[in-house]
Amino acid sequence: MPRDRKINGDIRRQKILDTLKNTQSPITGGELASGMNVSRQVIVSDITLLKAKQEPILATSQGYLYMPQPQTAKITKTIVCRHTPEQSEKEMLMIVEGGASIRNVSIEHPVYGDLTASMMLHTVTDVKNFMEKINATDASFLSQLTDGIHLHEIEGESEAVLQKVEDALDEAGILVKD
């Protein structure tokens, strides 16, 4: 197909879905747009339509992921943390180096209520890439809206892994206990 030819919407959405299903790492809207010869905004609209059809597509800071129901049961836990923006990378590295993944971050905003952002950070490289994007865009952390207090949903292979992460965060003075 010529590069300058646009793909029909239904066919394009199916190609997006096939691409996401066959890729383990996140794909940016720009990458999808380039492959389909449309704008990134068209891809954003397509993803919204696919999500409306209950396709398990997750938008992360690294790009889009297809997230079917997991085959192996992992344990998730929500933890409360508090730290300065300068300690953010340290906190995230402690979690992934401890063997857990960071699924999301949430805050309770006094006006908007609960705000949650998907993170899907599994490795040190994921954390480094996330921090590069934060620094390159001069974006703020959600926790800066709540004096450093935020929640993370973390995921691990066992309770022991999650407890190890919690112990490390507690020792660093980052974990907020009851």
N, C-alpha and C positions, 0 to 999 in steps of 0.2 A: 504494500500500500504506500502511495506517495506520502512524504512527510507533511505536506501541506493540506492533506485531506482529513477532515474531522470525522470522528466515529459517531454513529448514531447513539443516542442516549442510553437505550436499553443494552445495546451491545457494549458500549463503553463501561457501564456499571458492572456488567458481567465480567468484563476484562479486569476491572479494578478488583472485583471480588476474587477472581482467579489468581491475580498477582499477589494479593494480600494472603490468600490461603497457602500459597506455595513459597512464602518467604518467612523466615524465622525472625528477621530483624525488622525494625520499623522502616517504613518507606515514607518519605516526605511528600507533601502535596505537590511540590514543585517537580519531583521526580515522576510522579504519576502523570502530572499535567504534560510534561515533556513527552512522555511515552504515548500519550493519547492525542497530542497536538491541540490541547485546549489550555485555557488559563487555569491557574491554581484555584481561582474562585469557582470555576465550574466543577472542579474536583471536590471542593468543600461542599457544594450543593449535592453532588452525587453521593458523597459519604453520608450526608444527612438523610437522603432518601433511602440509602441502604440500611442505615440504623433504624429508620422508621419501619422497615420491613423485618425488624428484629435480627438483623445480621450483627453478630458480636464484634463490632469494630471499635477499637479503642484509640482515641487520639491522645498521644503522649507528646512530651516535649521533643522527642526524637523523630516523630512521624506517626503514621498509622500502623496499627497491628490488628490482625485477625485473631480473636481470642475465643476459640471454641471452649466448651466445658473441659476442664482439665481431666486427664485420664488418671493421674495419681492425686490422691487427696493430700493436700498440704494444709498446714495449720496456719490460721491467720489470727492476729491479735492486734488490737488497737492500743497504742501507747501514747501517753501525753509527754511532750517535751517542752523545754524552755531554754533558749539560748540566744546569743547575739547573732546577727547576720554573719559575722566573721567566723563563727563556730559551725556554720551550716555544713560546710564540706566535711569537717571532722565528724560531725554527727552521722551524715550519710555514709561515710567510709566505715565508721564503726559498725553500722548495721550490715552493710554488704560484706565486709571482711569477717564479720561474725557468722556468716553463712545464711543470712536472711535477705529477702528482697523487700524493697519499699514499693508498695502498691500505690499509695496515694498520700496526699497531705490534706488536712482539713483545718479550718479555723471556724470559730464562732464569732461572726462579725456583728457588732452592735446594731447595725442597720439592715444588712442583707441577710442575716441569719447564718446558717451553715453554708460554708463554701468549701468545695472539695475539688482538688485537681489531681488527675491521674499522673503518676510519675513512672512506674514500672522500671525501677532501677534494680538491676540484678548483680552488676559487677562493678569493680573499681573503674573500668573504662566508661561504663554508663554514668557514674557519678562525675567523672572528669568531663565528659561531654556535656552533661547538664550544667556544670559550673561554667564551662566555656560559653554556653549560650546565655547564661545569666549575666556574665561579665561582658560579653560582646554586645548585648542589647541594653545593658544598664538597667535591667529589670529588677524589681524588688521581690523579695521572698514574701509569700502570704503571711508568714509569721510576723513580719514587720508591721502589719496592721493590728496586731494583738499583743504588742509588747513582748514578742518572742514566744508566746504560748501557741502551740499547735499540736495536732494529732497526726500520727502516721499509722496507717494499716500496714503491718509488716507480715511477711509470710515466710515460713520455713518448713523444713522436712519433719521437725519434731518440736515438742514442747521444750526439750533440752536446748535446742538451738535458739529458740526465742528467749528462753530464760538467760542464756549466756549473753545475748545482745542486751537485754534489759539490765543485767548486772554491770556490763561495761558502761552503758549510758548512765546508770546510777552512780557508778564510781567517778565518772567524769563530771558529775553534777548537772547533767542534761535531763535526766528522767524526772518527771514530776510524779510523786507518789500520792496516793490517797490521803 
